[in-house]
């Protein structure tokens, strides 16, 4: 696969992830408005990854908002991961190493952020 061959699938991935993120955030925001909750009301719902599936299953608005935010946050990482796969398949070792380094930095940043 040539490196240009990965551009279209990556573009489709980014487009899908963007539409999904916006849709989830819009649905969560609409649910907040329908419930009479202002966006800046405190306390904000805490993020709990283990609690996300039950929140979504029970249609809690915080679950929609958190899933939308996760999608926004993960979209760039998915793009880099897809590039890594494409560059590796195309034999572009230097670009694959760069993509791997970027993913390592993203993971390190997430780990530091989660710990602090």
C-alpha positions in Angstrom: 0.0 0.0 0.0 1.4 3.4 -0.9 1.2 6.1 1.8 -1.3 8.0 -0.3 -3.5 5.0 -0.2 -4.1 5.5 3.5 -5.4 9.1 3.1 -8.9 8.2 2.1 -9.6 5.7 4.9 -8.1 8.1 7.5 -10.2 10.9 6.1 -13.3 8.7 6.4 -12.3 7.7 10.0 -11.9 11.4 10.9 -15.2 12.3 9.3 -17.1 9.6 11.1 -15.5 10.3 14.4 -16.2 14.0 14.1 -19.9 13.4 13.2 -20.3 10.9 16.1 -18.6 13.3 18.6 -20.8 16.2 17.6 -23.9 14.1 17.6 -23.3 12.7 21.1 -22.4 16.2 22.5 -25.5 17.7 20.8 -27.7 14.9 22.2 -26.3 15.4 25.7 -26.7 19.1 25.5 -30.3 18.8 24.3 -31.0 16.4 27.1 -29.6 18.9 29.6 -31.7 21.6 28.2 -34.8 19.4 28.3 -34.1 18.5 31.9 -33.6 22.2 32.9 -29.9 21.8 33.7 -27.7 24.7 32.8 -24.3 23.7 31.2 -22.3 25.5 33.9 -24.3 24.1 36.9 -22.0 22.7 39.5 -21.0 20.2 40.6 -20.1 18.8 37.3 -20.6 15.0 36.8 -17.3 13.2 37.5 -15.8 10.9 34.8 -16.1 7.3 35.7 -15.1 4.9 32.8 -16.6 1.9 34.6 -19.9 3.9 35.1 -20.1 4.9 31.4 -21.8 1.8 30.0 -24.6 1.8 32.7 -25.1 5.6 32.2 -25.5 5.0 28.5 -27.8 2.1 28.9 -30.0 4.2 31.2 -29.8 7.2 28.9 -28.2 9.4 31.5 -27.2 12.7 29.9 -23.8 12.6 31.6 -23.1 9.4 29.7 -23.8 11.0 26.4 -21.6 14.0 27.2 -18.7 11.9 28.5 -18.8 9.6 25.5 -18.9 12.6 23.1 -15.9 14.1 24.9 -14.0 10.8 24.8 -14.7 10.6 21.1 -13.3 14.2 20.6 -10.2 13.3 22.6 -9.6 10.0 21.0 -10.1 11.1 17.4 -6.6 12.5 16.8 -5.0 9.4 18.4 -7.0 7.2 16.1 -5.7 9.2 13.2 -2.1 8.7 14.3 -2.7 5.0 15.0 -4.2 4.6 11.5 -1.2 6.4 10.0 1.2 4.1 11.9 -0.6 1.1 10.4 -0.5 2.6 6.9 3.1 3.6 7.1 4.1 0.2 8.4 2.2 -1.6 5.7 3.9 0.7 3.1 7.3 0.1 4.4 7.8 3.7 5.4 9.9 3.0 8.5 10.9 6.5 9.3 7.3 7.8 9.2 6.1 4.8 11.2 8.7 5.6 13.9 7.5 9.2 14.0 3.9 8.0 14.3 4.9 5.6 17.1 6.7 8.4 18.9 3.6 10.6 18.7 1.4 7.9 20.1 3.9 7.3 22.9 3.8 11.0 23.8 0.0 11.0 23.7 -0.1 7.9 26.0 2.4 9.4 28.4 0.4 12.6 28.5 -2.8 10.7 29.2 -1.1 8.7 32.0 0.4 11.9 33.6 -3.0 13.6 33.3 -4.9 10.7 34.8 -2.4 10.5 37.7 -2.6 14.2 38.6 
